[in-house]
Amino acid sequence: MGRQRSDRQTPRVVGAPAEGERPPDSRQGGLHQGGLRAAGIATARLAAPILSRHQGGVLGRLKAEWAVIVGAQLAAATWPAALGRDGALKLRVASNLALDLQHRAPLMIERINRFLGRDAVVRLVLVQGPLPLPAPPAPAPPPPLPAAEANTLDIQLGDIADPGLRAALAGLGRLVLAGARRGD
């Protein structure tokens, strides 16, 4: 019986060193340093294609802040389309500015890299073509109502106690009345 006990191994905690082994030292690439770093690298490798497909990362920042980076005039005539792994930024350009931008390319690359804080863009690839549509302008406010219609609307809304609801309904009423006048 005594022999059977010595043959059995003593239970040990997973990750704990066996008898006679030294515990892993985090400075020597032990569990803390190696295991967590490997998980971070694996996560970054998995996330990179997803982010690039959904315009995350550097290209997303460029698109979000394009007017700030290059100025309003150039932003109106250019648009960052894609950023290659080799640092080539494909830039959609209005055809009348393509030649001018070839000469300004070093300055634009410098501005972009300064904004990003690193050398992410090495060269520009100018692609002449249509730019994304600008945001539609905000609709014009309806013309003011004649005094008689405004008074009638105020009388109809006088019984409503909630000021927020009354203001919302007054705005809706003005839009409806203005639309009815335009249709006449």
Secondary structure, 3 states (H helix, E strand, C coil): CHHHHHHCCCCCCCCCCCCCCCCCCHHHCCHHHHHHHHHHHHHHHHHHHHHHHCCCHHHHHHHHCHHHHHCHHHHHHEEEEEECCCCEEEEEECHHHHHHHHHHHHHHHHHHHHHHCCCCCCEEEEEECCCCCCCCCCCCCCCCCCHHHHHHHHHHCCCCCCHHHHHHHHHHHHHHHHHHHHHC
